Amino acid sequence: MNYETARKLLLGQTIATEENPDALLTRMKQGKPPVPGQITSILLALKVVFEALKESPSLDRELTFALYQLSVKTQQLFIAGRRVGVDWPPLLKEDLVRIALAVESIFSGVWQTPPPGSF
């Protein structure tokens, strides 16, 4: 996966379109779990974006907003879903933390890993 493909994938996970009706944020707003392989693809795309931008002094606004939504909004939707009884997949919370750490890595320029024993 190259940078442009990764960027497009990440942007596509925040807005449902005809091309991608299964955007992660849309599914979570509907109380639906991610489709199989969706989180893995997002994590791979985040790593590609990190590698491409780790030396960059700035990020474009559209990508930054998508990264914010993937790191913060997904966790908010997860909590809101739990409050109304959504039965999320067992590892989704940990996957969302991994996404947030990858986004933090992109913002900081230093790859972040979960502390040992955090899951």
OpenMM code with the backbone's topology and positions (N, CA, C; nanometers):
from openmm import Vec3, app, unit

residues = "MET ASN TYR GLU THR ALA ARG LYS LEU LEU LEU GLY GLN THR ILE ALA THR GLU GLU ASN PRO ASP ALA LEU LEU THR ARG MET LYS GLN GLY LYS PRO PRO VAL PRO GLY GLN ILE THR SER ILE LEU LEU ALA LEU LYS VAL VAL PHE GLU ALA LEU LYS GLU SER PRO SER LEU ASP ARG GLU LEU THR PHE ALA LEU TYR GLN LEU SER VAL LYS THR GLN GLN LEU PHE ILE ALA GLY ARG ARG VAL GLY VAL ASP TRP PRO PRO LEU LEU LYS GLU ASP LEU VAL ARG ILE ALA LEU ALA VAL GLU SER ILE PHE SER GLY VAL TRP GLN THR PRO PRO PRO GLY SER PHE".split()
positions = [
    Vec3(0.0851, -0.1167, 0.0000),
    Vec3(0.0000, 0.0000, 0.0000),
    Vec3(0.0902, 0.1237, 0.0000),
    Vec3(0.0591, 0.2194, -0.0872),
    Vec3(0.1359, 0.3433, -0.0904),
    Vec3(0.0618, 0.4532, -0.0137),
    Vec3(0.1266, 0.5680, -0.0004),
    Vec3(0.0702, 0.6770, 0.0796),
    Vec3(-0.0663, 0.7222, 0.0289),
    Vec3(-0.0795, 0.7438, -0.1015),
    Vec3(-0.2066, 0.7930, -0.1559),
    Vec3(-0.3201, 0.6941, -0.1317),
    Vec3(-0.2917, 0.5656, -0.1481),
    Vec3(-0.3929, 0.4636, -0.1220),
    Vec3(-0.4305, 0.4621, 0.0255),
    Vec3(-0.3311, 0.4711, 0.1124),
    Vec3(-0.3562, 0.4721, 0.2564),
    Vec3(-0.4370, 0.5945, 0.2964),
    Vec3(-0.3998, 0.7091, 0.2448),
    Vec3(-0.4726, 0.8334, 0.2752),
    Vec3(-0.6184, 0.8222, 0.2325),
    Vec3(-0.6392, 0.7730, 0.1112),
    Vec3(-0.7755, 0.7578, 0.0589),
    Vec3(-0.8561, 0.6608, 0.1459),
    Vec3(-0.7939, 0.5515, 0.1864),
    Vec3(-0.8623, 0.4542, 0.2715),
    Vec3(-0.9046, 0.5191, 0.4040),
    Vec3(-0.8144, 0.5945, 0.4657),
    Vec3(-0.8454, 0.6570, 0.5944),
    Vec3(-0.9562, 0.7605, 0.5802),
    Vec3(-0.9513, 0.8408, 0.4752),
    Vec3(-1.0579, 0.9378, 0.4521),
    Vec3(-1.1908, 0.8661, 0.4291),
    Vec3(-1.1850, 0.7563, 0.3571),
    Vec3(-1.3062, 0.6801, 0.3272),
    Vec3(-1.3697, 0.6132, 0.4478),
    Vec3(-1.2952, 0.5958, 0.5542),
    Vec3(-1.3498, 0.5324, 0.6746),
    Vec3(-1.4295, 0.6295, 0.7614),
    Vec3(-1.4259, 0.7576, 0.7255),
    Vec3(-1.4968, 0.8568, 0.8064),
    Vec3(-1.6250, 0.9062, 0.7408),
    Vec3(-1.6391, 0.8854, 0.6105),
    Vec3(-1.7565, 0.9337, 0.5380),
    Vec3(-1.8091, 0.8218, 0.4493),
    Vec3(-1.9374, 0.7891, 0.4660),
    Vec3(-1.9978, 0.6865, 0.3811),
    Vec3(-2.0247, 0.7461, 0.2423),
    Vec3(-1.9858, 0.6725, 0.1401),
    Vec3(-2.0110, 0.7131, 0.0024),
    Vec3(-2.0654, 0.5921, -0.0722),
    Vec3(-2.1039, 0.6138, -0.1981),
    Vec3(-2.1468, 0.5002, -0.2795),
    Vec3(-2.0346, 0.3991, -0.2935),
    Vec3(-1.9101, 0.4502, -0.3024),
    Vec3(-1.7943, 0.3624, -0.3153),
    Vec3(-1.7688, 0.2847, -0.1869),
    Vec3(-1.8005, 0.3453, -0.0720),
    Vec3(-1.7712, 0.2823, 0.0564),
    Vec3(-1.8865, 0.3053, 0.1552),
    Vec3(-1.9965, 0.2301, 0.1390),
    Vec3(-2.1096, 0.2475, 0.2302),
    Vec3(-2.0805, 0.1934, 0.3707),
    Vec3(-1.9711, 0.1172, 0.3852),
    Vec3(-1.9365, 0.0567, 0.5136),
    Vec3(-1.8268, 0.1318, 0.5873),
    Vec3(-1.8244, 0.2638, 0.5760),
    Vec3(-1.7253, 0.3437, 0.6488),
    Vec3(-1.7354, 0.3103, 0.7974),
    Vec3(-1.6222, 0.3015, 0.8646),
    Vec3(-1.6198, 0.2628, 1.0054),
    Vec3(-1.7083, 0.3525, 1.0907),
    Vec3(-1.6973, 0.4840, 1.0749),
    Vec3(-1.7789, 0.5741, 1.1568),
    Vec3(-1.9278, 0.5526, 1.1321),
    Vec3(-1.9662, 0.5311, 1.0074),
    Vec3(-2.1070, 0.5074, 0.9748),
    Vec3(-2.1569, 0.3793, 1.0412),
    Vec3(-2.0795, 0.2736, 1.0306),
    Vec3(-2.1197, 0.1465, 1.0914),
    Vec3(-2.1339, 0.1613, 1.2426),
    Vec3(-2.0380, 0.2289, 1.3048),
    Vec3(-2.0438, 0.2436, 1.4502),
    Vec3(-2.1615, 0.3318, 1.4925),
    Vec3(-2.1917, 0.4353, 1.4148),
    Vec3(-2.3089, 0.5195, 1.4449),
    Vec3(-2.4371, 0.4371, 1.4395),
    Vec3(-2.4386, 0.3356, 1.3540),
    Vec3(-2.5544, 0.2475, 1.3395),
    Vec3(-2.5529, 0.1330, 1.4403),
    Vec3(-2.4503, 0.1281, 1.5259),
    Vec3(-2.4395, 0.0204, 1.6237),
    Vec3(-2.3931, -0.1104, 1.5625),
    Vec3(-2.3276, -0.1020, 1.4458),
    Vec3(-2.2778, -0.2210, 1.3769),
    Vec3(-2.1270, -0.2329, 1.3974),
    Vec3(-2.0771, -0.3554, 1.4075),
    Vec3(-1.9321, -0.3752, 1.4211),
    Vec3(-1.8629, -0.3514, 1.2872),
    Vec3(-1.7319, -0.3353, 1.2905),
    Vec3(-1.6568, -0.3234, 1.1644),
    Vec3(-1.6735, -0.4496, 1.0805),
    Vec3(-1.6592, -0.4345, 0.9491),
    Vec3(-1.6615, -0.5524, 0.8626),
    Vec3(-1.5291, -0.6260, 0.8806),
    Vec3(-1.5259, -0.7563, 0.8559),
    Vec3(-1.4004, -0.8308, 0.8721),
    Vec3(-1.2865, -0.7683, 0.7910),
    Vec3(-1.1731, -0.7525, 0.8559),
    Vec3(-1.0552, -0.6979, 0.7915),
    Vec3(-1.0479, -0.5454, 0.7909),
    Vec3(-1.1557, -0.4789, 0.8289),
    Vec3(-1.1597, -0.3325, 0.8238),
    Vec3(-1.0585, -0.2688, 0.9182),
    Vec3(-1.0521, -0.3146, 1.0415),
    Vec3(-0.9583, -0.2574, 1.1388),
    Vec3(-0.8146, -0.2847, 1.0951),
    Vec3(-0.7882, -0.4040, 1.0464),
    Vec3(-0.6534, -0.4378, 0.9993),
    Vec3(-0.6115, -0.3448, 0.8866),
    Vec3(-0.7021, -0.3189, 0.7940),
    Vec3(-0.6716, -0.2283, 0.6828),
    Vec3(-0.6454, -0.0872, 0.7323),
    Vec3(-0.7238, -0.0421, 0.8300),
    Vec3(-0.7046, 0.0920, 0.8863),
    Vec3(-0.5687, 0.1004, 0.9548),
    Vec3(-0.5349, 0.0001, 1.0344),
    Vec3(-0.4059, 0.0010, 1.1043),
    Vec3(-0.2885, -0.0006, 1.0063),
    Vec3(-0.2994, -0.0789, 0.9008),
    Vec3(-0.1945, -0.0814, 0.7983),
    Vec3(-0.1824, 0.0550, 0.7316),
    Vec3(-0.2955, 0.1148, 0.6975),
    Vec3(-0.2940, 0.2470, 0.6342),
    Vec3(-0.2329, 0.3516, 0.7268),
    Vec3(-0.2630, 0.3429, 0.8549),
    Vec3(-0.2052, 0.4372, 0.9510),
    Vec3(-0.0534, 0.4230, 0.9580),
    Vec3(-0.0045, 0.3011, 0.9532),
    Vec3(0.1406, 0.2777, 0.9556),
    Vec3(0.2062, 0.3348, 0.8292),
    Vec3(0.1426, 0.3158, 0.7147),
    Vec3(0.1953, 0.3692, 0.5887),
    Vec3(0.1986, 0.5222, 0.5942),
    Vec3(0.0916, 0.5822, 0.6437),
    Vec3(0.0864, 0.7286, 0.6550),
    Vec3(0.1930, 0.7769, 0.7534),
    Vec3(0.2084, 0.7067, 0.8649),
    Vec3(0.3128, 0.7439, 0.9605),
    Vec3(0.4495, 0.7454, 0.8933),
    Vec3(0.4834, 0.6375, 0.8243),
    Vec3(0.6141, 0.6276, 0.7600),
    Vec3(0.6340, 0.7391, 0.6578),
    Vec3(0.5287, 0.7724, 0.5845),
    Vec3(0.5399, 0.8750, 0.4808),
    Vec3(0.5521, 1.0156, 0.5395),
    Vec3(0.4933, 1.0376, 0.6562),
    Vec3(0.4859, 1.1738, 0.7104),
    Vec3(0.5697, 1.1987, 0.8352),
    Vec3(0.6445, 1.0991, 0.8829),
    Vec3(0.7126, 1.1158, 1.0114),
    Vec3(0.8124, 1.2307, 1.0126),
    Vec3(0.8643, 1.2694, 0.8980),
    Vec3(0.9576, 1.3821, 0.8914),
    Vec3(0.8877, 1.5111, 0.8477),
    Vec3(0.7601, 1.5037, 0.8157),
    Vec3(0.6883, 1.6206, 0.7665),
    Vec3(0.6567, 1.7179, 0.8808),
    Vec3(0.6786, 1.8465, 0.8589),
    Vec3(0.6504, 1.9444, 0.9642),
    Vec3(0.5013, 1.9778, 0.9782),
    Vec3(0.4179, 1.9363, 0.8807),
    Vec3(0.2757, 1.9686, 0.8884),
    Vec3(0.1927, 1.8596, 0.8197),
    Vec3(0.0636, 1.8609, 0.8501),
    Vec3(-0.0308, 1.7660, 0.7914),
    Vec3(-0.1431, 1.8446, 0.7251),
    Vec3(-0.2026, 1.7868, 0.6212),
    Vec3(-0.3131, 1.8585, 0.5582),
    Vec3(-0.4403, 1.8445, 0.6430),
    Vec3(-0.5240, 1.9453, 0.6360),
    Vec3(-0.6431, 1.9557, 0.7201),
    Vec3(-0.7394, 1.8376, 0.7007),
    Vec3(-0.7629, 1.7972, 0.5775),
    Vec3(-0.8573, 1.6885, 0.5505),
    Vec3(-0.8108, 1.5579, 0.6158),
    Vec3(-0.6833, 1.5256, 0.6009),
    Vec3(-0.6290, 1.4057, 0.6626),
    Vec3(-0.6323, 1.4170, 0.8151),
    Vec3(-0.5956, 1.5329, 0.8656),
    Vec3(-0.5945, 1.5535, 1.0107),
    Vec3(-0.7328, 1.5324, 1.0697),
    Vec3(-0.8351, 1.5837, 1.0034),
    Vec3(-0.9719, 1.5660, 1.0525),
    Vec3(-1.0125, 1.4191, 1.0503),
    Vec3(-0.9746, 1.3485, 0.9448),
    Vec3(-1.0058, 1.2053, 0.9375),
    Vec3(-0.9354, 1.1296, 1.0496),
    Vec3(-0.8094, 1.1636, 1.0761),
    Vec3(-0.7351, 1.0982, 1.1840),
    Vec3(-0.8006, 1.1255, 1.3197),
    Vec3(-0.8423, 1.2496, 1.3403),
    Vec3(-0.9129, 1.2844, 1.4643),
    Vec3(-1.0381, 1.1981, 1.4799),
    Vec3(-1.1163, 1.1899, 1.3735),
    Vec3(-1.2402, 1.1118, 1.3814),
    Vec3(-1.2125, 0.9648, 1.4095),
    Vec3(-1.1094, 0.9109, 1.3458),
    Vec3(-1.0774, 0.7703, 1.3671),
    Vec3(-1.0263, 0.7434, 1.5081),
    Vec3(-0.9610, 0.8411, 1.5685),
    Vec3(-0.9053, 0.8177, 1.7017),
    Vec3(-1.0009, 0.8566, 1.8134),
    Vec3(-1.0723, 0.9658, 1.7981),
    Vec3(-1.1570, 1.0159, 1.9062),
    Vec3(-1.3034, 0.9768, 1.8871),
    Vec3(-1.3580, 1.0039, 1.7711),
    Vec3(-1.5003, 0.9770, 1.7482),
    Vec3(-1.5342, 0.8284, 1.7611),
    Vec3(-1.4450, 0.7419, 1.7133),
    Vec3(-1.4753, 0.5986, 1.7239),
    Vec3(-1.4857, 0.5559, 1.8702),
    Vec3(-1.3992, 0.6095, 1.9552),
    Vec3(-1.4075, 0.5737, 2.0971),
    Vec3(-1.5342, 0.6307, 2.1610),
    Vec3(-1.5734, 0.7514, 2.1199),
    Vec3(-1.6978, 0.8089, 2.1708),
    Vec3(-1.8175, 0.7254, 2.1272),
    Vec3(-1.8169, 0.6825, 2.0015),
    Vec3(-1.9259, 0.5985, 1.9506),
    Vec3(-1.9287, 0.4632, 2.0204),
    Vec3(-1.8117, 0.4098, 2.0506),
    Vec3(-1.8026, 0.2826, 2.1228),
    Vec3(-1.8695, 0.2955, 2.2598),
    Vec3(-1.8354, 0.4013, 2.3323),
    Vec3(-1.8922, 0.4230, 2.4662),
    Vec3(-2.0423, 0.4471, 2.4571),
    Vec3(-2.0844, 0.5307, 2.3626),
    Vec3(-2.2273, 0.5585, 2.3459),
    Vec3(-2.3033, 0.4312, 2.3109),
    Vec3(-2.2455, 0.3476, 2.2261),
    Vec3(-2.3087, 0.2214, 2.1897),
    Vec3(-2.3238, 0.1283, 2.3094),
    Vec3(-2.2208, 0.1215, 2.3901),
    Vec3(-2.2280, 0.0383, 2.5111),
    Vec3(-2.3404, 0.0830, 2.6034),
    Vec3(-2.3555, 0.2148, 2.6156),
    Vec3(-2.4602, 0.2703, 2.7041),
    Vec3(-2.6002, 0.2289, 2.6613),
    Vec3(-2.6190, 0.2093, 2.5311),
    Vec3(-2.7518, 0.1698, 2.4830),
    Vec3(-2.7614, 0.0206, 2.4523),
    Vec3(-2.6598, -0.0548, 2.4965),
    Vec3(-2.6671, -0.1999, 2.4874),
    Vec3(-2.6105, -0.2638, 2.3626),
    Vec3(-2.5325, -0.1909, 2.2851),
    Vec3(-2.4694, -0.2519, 2.1675),
    Vec3(-2.3674, -0.3546, 2.2160),
    Vec3(-2.3717, -0.4720, 2.1573),
    Vec3(-2.2789, -0.5792, 2.1924),
    Vec3(-2.1635, -0.5772, 2.0919),
    Vec3(-2.0634, -0.4929, 2.1202),
    Vec3(-1.9496, -0.4794, 2.0300),
    Vec3(-1.8639, -0.6064, 2.0330),
    Vec3(-1.7874, -0.6322, 1.9269),
    Vec3(-1.6950, -0.7469, 1.9277),
    Vec3(-1.5964, -0.7346, 2.0445),
    Vec3(-1.5522, -0.8477, 2.0987),
    Vec3(-1.4679, -0.8469, 2.2193),
    Vec3(-1.3390, -0.7658, 2.2094),
    Vec3(-1.2753, -0.7602, 2.0947),
    Vec3(-1.1464, -0.6909, 2.0839),
    Vec3(-1.1569, -0.5510, 2.0235),
    Vec3(-1.2795, -0.5029, 2.0001),
    Vec3(-1.2943, -0.3730, 1.9346),
    Vec3(-1.2353, -0.2601, 2.0188),
    Vec3(-1.2557, -0.2623, 2.1488),
    Vec3(-1.2013, -0.1560, 2.2340),
    Vec3(-1.0489, -0.1480, 2.2200),
    Vec3(-0.9822, -0.2631, 2.2244),
    Vec3(-0.8372, -0.2661, 2.2093),
    Vec3(-0.7945, -0.2189, 2.0710),
    Vec3(-0.8714, -0.2565, 1.9687),
    Vec3(-0.8403, -0.2114, 1.8327),
    Vec3(-0.8516, -0.0595, 1.8217),
    Vec3(-0.9510, -0.0018, 1.8871),
    Vec3(-0.9675, 0.1433, 1.8838),
    Vec3(-0.8529, 0.2136, 1.9563),
    Vec3(-0.8018, 0.1520, 2.0610),
    Vec3(-0.6845, 0.2073, 2.1300),
    Vec3(-0.5633, 0.2007, 2.0369),
    Vec3(-0.5487, 0.0920, 1.9632),
    Vec3(-0.4372, 0.0802, 1.8676),
    Vec3(-0.4466, 0.1885, 1.7600),
    Vec3(-0.5682, 0.2136, 1.7135),
    Vec3(-0.5888, 0.3199, 1.6142),
    Vec3(-0.5481, 0.4543, 1.6741),
    Vec3(-0.5921, 0.4814, 1.7959),
    Vec3(-0.5587, 0.6085, 1.8615),
    Vec3(-0.4074, 0.6234, 1.8793),
    Vec3(-0.3400, 0.5157, 1.9157),
    Vec3(-0.1938, 0.5213, 1.9312),
    Vec3(-0.1252, 0.5456, 1.7971),
    Vec3(-0.1770, 0.4857, 1.6912),
    Vec3(-0.1184, 0.5079, 1.5584),
    Vec3(-0.1390, 0.6528, 1.5149),
    Vec3(-0.2558, 0.7084, 1.5442),
    Vec3(-0.2812, 0.8491, 1.5108),
    Vec3(-0.1890, 0.9392, 1.5926),
    Vec3(-0.1746, 0.9090, 1.7204),
    Vec3(-0.0817, 0.9850, 1.8046),
    Vec3(0.0596, 0.9784, 1.7455),
    Vec3(0.0958, 0.8633, 1.6951),
    Vec3(0.2273, 0.8462, 1.6328),
    Vec3(0.2441, 0.9379, 1.5125),
    Vec3(0.1396, 0.9463, 1.4305),
    Vec3(0.1454, 1.0331, 1.3127),
    Vec3(0.1618, 1.1785, 1.3561),
    Vec3(0.0877, 1.2186, 1.4594),
    Vec3(0.0968, 1.3563, 1.5078),
    Vec3(0.2331, 1.3864, 1.5690),
    Vec3(0.2910, 1.2903, 1.6384),
    Vec3(0.4166, 1.3153, 1.7104),
    Vec3(0.5418, 1.2859, 1.6278),
    Vec3(0.5294, 1.2002, 1.5275),
    Vec3(0.6457, 1.1600, 1.4495),
    Vec3(0.7253, 1.0478, 1.5130),
    Vec3(0.6739, 0.9915, 1.6227),
    Vec3(0.7396, 0.8810, 1.6932),
    Vec3(0.6366, 0.7695, 1.7108),
    Vec3(0.6708, 0.6484, 1.6648),
    Vec3(0.5749, 0.5379, 1.6726),
    Vec3(0.5473, 0.5008, 1.8181),
    Vec3(0.4199, 0.4962, 1.8540),
    Vec3(0.3751, 0.4641, 1.9883),
    Vec3(0.3296, 0.3177, 1.9951),
    Vec3(0.3592, 0.2505, 2.1022),
    Vec3(0.3105, 0.1147, 2.1241),
    Vec3(0.2374, 0.1105, 2.2577),
    Vec3(0.1400, 0.0203, 2.2695),
    Vec3(0.0691, 0.0109, 2.3974),
    Vec3(0.1632, -0.0314, 2.5092),
    Vec3(0.1427, 0.0218, 2.6287),
    Vec3(0.2244, -0.0233, 2.7416),
    Vec3(0.2046, -0.1723, 2.7648),
    Vec3(0.3077, -0.2436, 2.8103),
    Vec3(0.2944, -0.3871, 2.8358),
    Vec3(0.1816, -0.4128, 2.9365),
    Vec3(0.1025, -0.5135, 2.9058),
    Vec3(-0.0055, -0.5525, 2.9965),
    Vec3(-0.1255, -0.4612, 2.9934),
    Vec3(-0.1336, -0.3714, 2.8930),
    Vec3(-0.2459, -0.2761, 2.8895),
    Vec3(-0.3735, -0.3392, 2.8358),
    Vec3(-0.3630, -0.4554, 2.7734),
    Vec3(-0.4840, -0.5203, 2.7209),
    Vec3(-0.5093, -0.6486, 2.7923),
] * unit.nanometer
topology = app.Topology()
chain = topology.addChain("A")
for resn in residues:
    res = topology.addResidue(resn, chain)
    for name in ("N", "CA", "C"):
        topology.addAtom(name, app.Element.getBySymbol(name[0]), res)
